[in-house]
Amino acid sequence: MIRLIALFLFLLPVAAGAQNVPKLVPDVSQREINIQSGFTGAEMLLFGAIIYPRGVAPEGQVDVAVVLRGPTRPVTLREKQKIAGIWINADSTDFRSVPAYYAIASSRSLREIVDSKTAAIYELGLERLQLSPSGEVDAAEQKRFVDGLVDLNRRNGLFRQEAGTVEITDQVLYRARLNIPSSVPVGTYTAETLLIRDGRVIVADDNVQVRIRKTGFEQLVTIMAQDYALFYGAMAVLVSLLLGWFAGYIFQRL
């Protein structure tokens, strides 16, 4: 009996603390993005509300960061070098866990709202992504390849980091807009919202999923290439031959 009472007294402040934690109600403007011919990209709105205990917002400033992350995949990054006037593949590094897409928006600069340890735990920011490089590579060379991979994806629009773009109204409502490029890979994406105060993440919610898929003729081509590779290759060769023959026939008539 004494042990039960002691356990109850130990858990009581924990339960009281849990009741004082705010709750996030996140959502996105669209749960599904269809890629068709002529797709030039999309803009996604991530929004939601912060529900405080007893409906009273705490004193002081709260910050919000939203992250849209695509499915992870292995990537091999090769470095090209010019040898004897010819560009060839030189060194390479394998990464086991690279998100197909990563975008983060925050109400203020990440350096202002979270410390480096918290940013590393939640992978907040492009420099905090855990890409899991494999192989025995010294730290300097590993960082060079990581920076190169991040820079390549940033230039392709697949990695984005935007500070000051999350709007918070009365410390209750928030919203942010993220651009989806036309080259975005298909798959199931996760939208995560993090509520930050005094340099700590007090609530993190990643229950919103977004599906990006190809439809129409693009989907048919993808299925043929993945599931019927031999037939797809044969058809591609046949179509090329027919187009070449037709072009030659037209030029003979002119």
C-alpha atoms as a printed R data frame, in Angstrom:
    type eleno elety resid chain resno      x      y        z
1   ATOM     1    CA   MET     A     1  0.000  0.000    0.000
2   ATOM     2    CA   ILE     A     2  2.811  2.405    0.861
3   ATOM     3    CA   ARG     A     3  4.437  1.696   -2.528
4   ATOM     4    CA   LEU     A     4  1.167  2.412   -4.350
5   ATOM     5    CA   ILE     A     5  0.764  5.714   -2.525
6   ATOM     6    CA   ALA     A     6  4.359  6.662   -3.321
7   ATOM     7    CA   LEU     A     7  3.854  5.779   -6.989
8   ATOM     8    CA   PHE     A     8  0.664  7.854   -7.084
9   ATOM     9    CA   LEU     A     9  2.414 10.850   -5.546
10  ATOM    10    CA   PHE     A    10  5.248 10.446   -8.067
11  ATOM    11    CA   LEU     A    11  2.934 10.326  -11.086
12  ATOM    12    CA   LEU     A    12  0.658 13.125   -9.915
13  ATOM    13    CA   PRO     A    13  2.919 16.038  -10.982
14  ATOM    14    CA   VAL     A    14  3.631 14.273  -14.264
15  ATOM    15    CA   ALA     A    15 -0.095 14.036  -15.025
16  ATOM    16    CA   ALA     A    16 -0.610 17.644  -13.941
17  ATOM    17    CA   GLY     A    17  2.217 18.732  -16.218
18  ATOM    18    CA   ALA     A    18  0.711 16.814  -19.141
19  ATOM    19    CA   GLN     A    19 -2.585 18.629  -18.634
20  ATOM    20    CA   ASN     A    20 -0.791 21.971  -18.903
21  ATOM    21    CA   VAL     A    21  0.778 21.137  -22.265
22  ATOM    22    CA   PRO     A    22 -0.885 22.860  -25.249
23  ATOM    23    CA   LYS     A    23 -2.388 20.804  -28.069
24  ATOM    24    CA   LEU     A    24 -1.882 21.303  -31.790
25  ATOM    25    CA   VAL     A    25 -4.643 20.931  -34.380
26  ATOM    26    CA   PRO     A    26 -2.746 20.953  -37.711
27  ATOM    27    CA   ASP     A    27 -4.013 20.530  -41.257
28  ATOM    28    CA   VAL     A    28 -2.994 21.154  -44.878
29  ATOM    29    CA   SER     A    29 -4.775 22.711  -47.817
30  ATOM    30    CA   GLN     A    30 -4.717 19.465  -49.796
31  ATOM    31    CA   ARG     A    31 -4.048 15.877  -48.790
32  ATOM    32    CA   GLU     A    32 -3.332 14.721  -52.340
33  ATOM    33    CA   ILE     A    33 -1.387 16.269  -55.222
34  ATOM    34    CA   ASN     A    34 -1.815 14.756  -58.681
35  ATOM    35    CA   ILE     A    35  0.998 15.132  -61.199
36  ATOM    36    CA   GLN     A    36 -0.263 15.305  -64.768
37  ATOM    37    CA   SER     A    37  1.161 16.521  -68.039
38  ATOM    38    CA   GLY     A    38  1.941 20.210  -67.783
39  ATOM    39    CA   PHE     A    39  2.367 20.089  -63.997
40  ATOM    40    CA   THR     A    40  4.395 23.163  -63.020
41  ATOM    41    CA   GLY     A    41  4.382 22.744  -59.269
42  ATOM    42    CA   ALA     A    42  1.981 23.561  -56.470
43  ATOM    43    CA   GLU     A    43  1.674 25.676  -53.360
44  ATOM    44    CA   MET     A    44  0.654 24.008  -50.122
45  ATOM    45    CA   LEU     A    45 -0.817 25.811  -47.137
46  ATOM    46    CA   LEU     A    46 -0.039 24.352  -43.718
47  ATOM    47    CA   PHE     A    47 -2.247 25.810  -41.021
48  ATOM    48    CA   GLY     A    48 -3.785 25.024  -37.677
49  ATOM    49    CA   ALA     A    49 -4.591 26.135  -34.163
50  ATOM    50    CA   ILE     A    50 -2.910 25.971  -30.788
51  ATOM    51    CA   ILE     A    51 -5.259 24.927  -27.979
52  ATOM    52    CA   TYR     A    52 -4.059 26.034  -24.557
53  ATOM    53    CA   PRO     A    53 -5.178 24.552  -21.234
54  ATOM    54    CA   ARG     A    54 -8.180 26.501  -19.903
55  ATOM    55    CA   GLY     A    55 -8.081 28.488  -23.134
56  ATOM    56    CA   VAL     A    56 -5.484 30.955  -21.874
57  ATOM    57    CA   ALA     A    57 -2.315 31.614  -23.848
58  ATOM    58    CA   PRO     A    58  0.836 31.845  -21.702
59  ATOM    59    CA   GLU     A    59  2.778 35.051  -21.331
60  ATOM    60    CA   GLY     A    60  5.744 35.468  -23.603
61  ATOM    61    CA   GLN     A    61  6.323 34.562  -27.225
62  ATOM    62    CA   VAL     A    62  5.691 31.179  -28.787
63  ATOM    63    CA   ASP     A    63  7.158 30.071  -32.098
64  ATOM    64    CA   VAL     A    64  6.027 27.560  -34.685
65  ATOM    65    CA   ALA     A    65  8.007 25.556  -37.209
66  ATOM    66    CA   VAL     A    66  6.399 23.424  -39.915
67  ATOM    67    CA   VAL     A    67  8.215 20.700  -41.819
68  ATOM    68    CA   LEU     A    68  7.104 18.891  -44.960
69  ATOM    69    CA   ARG     A    69  9.219 15.795  -45.506
70  ATOM    70    CA   GLY     A    70  9.148 13.264  -48.333
71  ATOM    71    CA   PRO     A    71  9.925  9.552  -48.132
72  ATOM    72    CA   THR     A    72 13.569  8.651  -47.504
73  ATOM    73    CA   ARG     A    73 15.687  6.798  -50.043
74  ATOM    74    CA   PRO     A    74 19.326  5.761  -50.535
75  ATOM    75    CA   VAL     A    75 21.410  8.092  -52.686
76  ATOM    76    CA   THR     A    76 24.877  7.757  -54.190
77  ATOM    77    CA   LEU     A    77 26.597 11.089  -54.720
78  ATOM    78    CA   ARG     A    78 29.481 11.131  -57.192
79  ATOM    79    CA   GLU     A    79 32.009 13.879  -57.588
80  ATOM    80    CA   LYS     A    80 33.231 14.711  -61.083
81  ATOM    81    CA   GLN     A    81 36.811 15.722  -61.788
82  ATOM    82    CA   LYS     A    82 38.408 16.961  -64.985
83  ATOM    83    CA   ILE     A    83 41.291 14.680  -65.937
84  ATOM    84    CA   ALA     A    84 43.141 15.138  -69.230
85  ATOM    85    CA   GLY     A    85 40.382 17.459  -70.421
86  ATOM    86    CA   ILE     A    86 37.628 14.893  -69.748
87  ATOM    87    CA   TRP     A    87 35.108 15.039  -66.919
88  ATOM    88    CA   ILE     A    88 34.895 11.648  -65.190
89  ATOM    89    CA   ASN     A    89 33.421 10.300  -61.952
90  ATOM    90    CA   ALA     A    90 35.958 10.363  -59.123
91  ATOM    91    CA   ASP     A    91 35.103 10.002  -55.438
92  ATOM    92    CA   SER     A    92 31.631  8.954  -54.303
93  ATOM    93    CA   THR     A    93 29.693  8.513  -51.062
94  ATOM    94    CA   ASP     A    94 26.542  6.550  -50.294
95  ATOM    95    CA   PHE     A    95 23.781  8.043  -48.157
96  ATOM    96    CA   ARG     A    96 21.281  5.631  -46.619
97  ATOM    97    CA   SER     A    97 18.506  8.025  -45.609
98  ATOM    98    CA   VAL     A    98 17.925 11.086  -47.798
99  ATOM    99    CA   PRO     A    99 14.429 12.646  -47.853
100 ATOM   100    CA   ALA     A   100 13.061 12.994  -51.368
101 ATOM   101    CA   TYR     A   101 11.844 16.451  -50.336
102 ATOM   102    CA   TYR     A   102 12.442 18.560  -47.239
103 ATOM   103    CA   ALA     A   103 11.040 22.005  -46.546
104 ATOM   104    CA   ILE     A   104 10.954 23.860  -43.257
105 ATOM   105    CA   ALA     A   105  9.366 27.192  -42.451
106 ATOM   106    CA   SER     A   106  9.532 28.929  -39.083
107 ATOM   107    CA   SER     A   107  8.137 32.036  -37.432
108 ATOM   108    CA   ARG     A   108 11.676 33.270  -36.754
109 ATOM   109    CA   SER     A   109 15.184 32.159  -37.570
110 ATOM   110    CA   LEU     A   110 15.864 28.685  -36.179
111 ATOM   111    CA   ARG     A   111 18.969 29.968  -34.422
112 ATOM   112    CA   GLU     A   112 16.792 32.383  -32.476
113 ATOM   113    CA   ILE     A   113 14.162 29.896  -31.316
114 ATOM   114    CA   VAL     A   114 16.010 26.607  -30.639
115 ATOM   115    CA   ASP     A   115 19.476 25.614  -29.489
116 ATOM   116    CA   SER     A   116 21.757 23.362  -31.521
117 ATOM   117    CA   LYS     A   117 20.953 20.250  -29.447
118 ATOM   118    CA   THR     A   118 17.192 20.600  -29.918
119 ATOM   119    CA   ALA     A   119 17.652 21.341  -33.617
120 ATOM   120    CA   ALA     A   120 19.728 18.166  -34.003
121 ATOM   121    CA   ILE     A   121 17.184 15.995  -32.160
122 ATOM   122    CA   TYR     A   122 14.260 17.150  -34.329
123 ATOM   123    CA   GLU     A   123 16.344 17.651  -37.508
124 ATOM   124    CA   LEU     A   124 15.367 21.303  -37.749
125 ATOM   125    CA   GLY     A   125 17.218 22.935  -40.606
126 ATOM   126    CA   LEU     A   126 19.152 21.747  -43.610
127 ATOM   127    CA   GLU     A   127 22.406 21.582  -41.669
128 ATOM   128    CA   ARG     A   128 20.758 19.264  -39.107
129 ATOM   129    CA   LEU     A   129 19.469 16.620  -41.501
130 ATOM   130    CA   GLN     A   130 20.629 13.125  -40.604
131 ATOM   131    CA   LEU     A   131 21.477 11.748  -44.036
132 ATOM   132    CA   SER     A   132 23.357  8.690  -42.696
133 ATOM   133    CA   PRO     A   133 26.447  8.588  -44.947
134 ATOM   134    CA   SER     A   134 27.970  5.113  -45.133
135 ATOM   135    CA   GLY     A   135 31.538  3.960  -45.485
136 ATOM   136    CA   GLU     A   136 34.702  4.965  -43.715
137 ATOM   137    CA   VAL     A   137 35.216  8.591  -44.674
138 ATOM   138    CA   ASP     A   138 37.045 11.222  -42.656
139 ATOM   139    CA   ALA     A   139 34.959 13.982  -41.119
140 ATOM   140    CA   ALA     A   140 36.146 16.752  -43.459
141 ATOM   141    CA   GLU     A   141 35.423 14.776  -46.628
142 ATOM   142    CA   GLN     A   142 32.085 13.579  -45.254
143 ATOM   143    CA   LYS     A   143 31.018 17.160  -44.550
144 ATOM   144    CA   ARG     A   144 32.045 18.154  -48.067
145 ATOM   145    CA   PHE     A   145 29.811 15.478  -49.583
146 ATOM   146    CA   VAL     A   146 26.918 16.319  -47.235
147 ATOM   147    CA   ASP     A   147 27.167 20.019  -48.118
148 ATOM   148    CA   GLY     A   148 27.298 19.106  -51.810
149 ATOM   149    CA   LEU     A   149 24.192 16.924  -51.560
150 ATOM   150    CA   VAL     A   150 22.249 19.585  -49.664
151 ATOM   151    CA   ASP     A   151 23.308 22.296  -52.107
152 ATOM   152    CA   LEU     A   152 22.336 20.137  -55.114
153 ATOM   153    CA   ASN     A   153 18.853 19.487  -53.719
154 ATOM   154    CA   ARG     A   154 18.454 23.129  -52.745
155 ATOM   155    CA   ARG     A   155 19.237 24.284  -56.291
156 ATOM   156    CA   ASN     A   156 16.713 21.759  -57.623
157 ATOM   157    CA   GLY     A   157 14.048 23.114  -55.278
158 ATOM   158    CA   LEU     A   158 13.789 19.874  -53.277
159 ATOM   159    CA   PHE     A   159 15.358 21.278  -50.091
160 ATOM   160    CA   ARG     A   160 14.004 24.557  -48.744
161 ATOM   161    CA   GLN     A   161 14.470 26.545  -45.546
162 ATOM   162    CA   GLU     A   162 12.486 29.724  -44.969
163 ATOM   163    CA   ALA     A   163 12.612 31.809  -41.788
164 ATOM   164    CA   GLY     A   164  9.924 34.270  -40.773
165 ATOM   165    CA   THR     A   165  7.308 32.829  -43.117
166 ATOM   166    CA   VAL     A   166  5.049 31.228  -40.479
167 ATOM   167    CA   GLU     A   167  2.354 33.718  -39.485
168 ATOM   168    CA   ILE     A   168  0.978 33.424  -35.940
169 ATOM   169    CA   THR     A   169 -2.225 35.269  -35.001
170 ATOM   170    CA   ASP     A   170 -2.883 35.971  -31.317
171 ATOM   171    CA   GLN     A   171 -0.602 33.047  -30.432
172 ATOM   172    CA   VAL     A   172 -3.443 30.734  -31.470
173 ATOM   173    CA   LEU     A   173 -3.712 30.454  -35.255
174 ATOM   174    CA   TYR     A   174 -0.758 29.807  -37.537
175 ATOM   175    CA   ARG     A   175 -0.220 29.303  -41.237
176 ATOM   176    CA   ALA     A   176  2.649 28.864  -43.686
177 ATOM   177    CA   ARG     A   177  2.966 28.331  -47.423
178 ATOM   178    CA   LEU     A   178  5.427 25.911  -49.004
179 ATOM   179    CA   ASN     A   179  6.185 25.592  -52.710
180 ATOM   180    CA   ILE     A   180  6.170 22.143  -54.281
181 ATOM   181    CA   PRO     A   181  8.405 22.031  -57.404
182 ATOM   182    CA   SER     A   182  7.425 20.257  -60.603
183 ATOM   183    CA   SER     A   183 10.293 17.786  -60.116
184 ATOM   184    CA   VAL     A   184  8.973 16.558  -56.771
185 ATOM   185    CA   PRO     A   185  9.146 12.733  -56.420
186 ATOM   186    CA   VAL     A   186  5.980 10.758  -55.793
187 ATOM   187    CA   GLY     A   187  5.234  9.134  -52.466
188 ATOM   188    CA   THR     A   188  3.675  9.740  -49.069
189 ATOM   189    CA   TYR     A   189  4.821 12.946  -47.372
190 ATOM   190    CA   THR     A   190  4.570 13.894  -43.704
191 ATOM   191    CA   ALA     A   191  3.659 17.387  -42.513
192 ATOM   192    CA   GLU     A   192  4.938 18.069  -39.004
193 ATOM   193    CA   THR     A   193  4.179 21.053  -36.791
194 ATOM   194    CA   LEU     A   194  6.345 21.954  -33.807
195 ATOM   195    CA   LEU     A   195  5.383 24.383  -31.071
196 ATOM   196    CA   ILE     A   196  8.472 26.011  -29.554
197 ATOM   197    CA   ARG     A   197  8.880 28.107  -26.434
198 ATOM   198    CA   ASP     A   198 11.956 29.222  -24.516
199 ATOM   199    CA   GLY     A   199 14.208 27.284  -26.888
200 ATOM   200    CA   ARG     A   200 12.423 23.963  -26.347
201 ATOM   201    CA   VAL     A   201  9.983 21.980  -28.465
202 ATOM   202    CA   ILE     A   202  6.983 21.532  -26.203
203 ATOM   203    CA   VAL     A   203  4.647 19.908  -28.754
204 ATOM   204    CA   ALA     A   204  5.410 18.049  -31.990
205 ATOM   205    CA   ASP     A   205  2.624 16.693  -34.194
206 ATOM   206    CA   ASP     A   206  3.272 14.712  -37.390
207 ATOM   207    CA   ASN     A   207 -0.127 13.109  -37.947
208 ATOM   208    CA   VAL     A   208 -0.875 14.861  -41.265
209 ATOM   209    CA   GLN     A   209  0.100 12.951  -44.394
210 ATOM   210    CA   VAL     A   210  0.122 14.168  -47.984
211 ATOM   211    CA   ARG     A   211  0.138 11.860  -50.983
212 ATOM   212    CA   ILE     A   212  1.831 12.936  -54.204
213 ATOM   213    CA   ARG     A   213  1.149 10.673  -57.171
214 ATOM   214    CA   LYS     A   214  1.145 10.613  -60.932
215 ATOM   215    CA   THR     A   215 -2.116 10.238  -62.840
216 ATOM   216    CA   GLY     A   216 -3.173  9.744  -66.415
217 ATOM   217    CA   PHE     A   217 -0.560  9.017  -69.075
218 ATOM   218    CA   GLU     A   218  2.325  9.773  -66.688
219 ATOM   219    CA   GLN     A   219  1.087  7.088  -64.293
220 ATOM   220    CA   LEU     A   220  0.759  4.603  -67.172
221 ATOM   221    CA   VAL     A   221  4.347  5.258  -68.269
222 ATOM   222    CA   THR     A   222  5.597  4.870  -64.691
223 ATOM   223    CA   ILE     A   223  3.807  1.542  -64.225
224 ATOM   224    CA   MET     A   224  5.088  0.234  -67.553
225 ATOM   225    CA   ALA     A   225  8.682  1.254  -66.773
226 ATOM   226    CA   GLN     A   226  8.654 -0.230  -63.271
227 ATOM   227    CA   ASP     A   227  6.540 -3.369  -63.611
228 ATOM   228    CA   TYR     A   228  7.009 -4.258  -67.301
229 ATOM   229    CA   ALA     A   229 10.532 -3.063  -67.993
230 ATOM   230    CA   LEU     A   230 11.240 -5.490  -70.871
231 ATOM   231    CA   PHE     A   231  8.018 -4.677  -72.688
232 ATOM   232    CA   TYR     A   232  8.506 -0.959  -72.044
233 ATOM   233    CA   GLY     A   233 12.021 -1.060  -73.498
234 ATOM   234    CA   ALA     A   234 10.865 -2.978  -76.556
235 ATOM   235    CA   MET     A   235  8.041 -0.523  -77.165
236 ATOM   236    CA   ALA     A   236 10.406  2.430  -76.798
237 ATOM   237    CA   VAL     A   237 12.756  0.961  -79.405
238 ATOM   238    CA   LEU     A   238  9.854  0.165  -81.741
239 ATOM   239    CA   VAL     A   239  8.413  3.674  -81.456
240 ATOM   240    CA   SER     A   240 11.854  5.173  -82.137
241 ATOM   241    CA   LEU     A   241 12.241  3.041  -85.270
242 ATOM   242    CA   LEU     A   242  8.778  3.961  -86.519
243 ATOM   243    CA   LEU     A   243  9.378  7.653  -85.950
244 ATOM   244    CA   GLY     A   244 12.728  7.450  -87.753
245 ATOM   245    CA   TRP     A   245 11.150  5.622  -90.687
246 ATOM   246    CA   PHE     A   246  8.277  8.120  -90.843
247 ATOM   247    CA   ALA     A   247 10.665 11.101  -90.761
248 ATOM   248    CA   GLY     A   248 12.727  9.559  -93.599
249 ATOM   249    CA   TYR     A   249  9.596  8.915  -95.640
250 ATOM   250    CA   ILE     A   250  8.447 12.539  -95.221
251 ATOM   251    CA   PHE     A   251 11.867 13.929  -96.298
252 ATOM   252    CA   GLN     A   252 11.858 11.691  -99.387
253 ATOM   253    CA   ARG     A   253  8.501 13.132 -100.417
254 ATOM   254    CA   LEU     A   254  9.654 16.732 -100.035
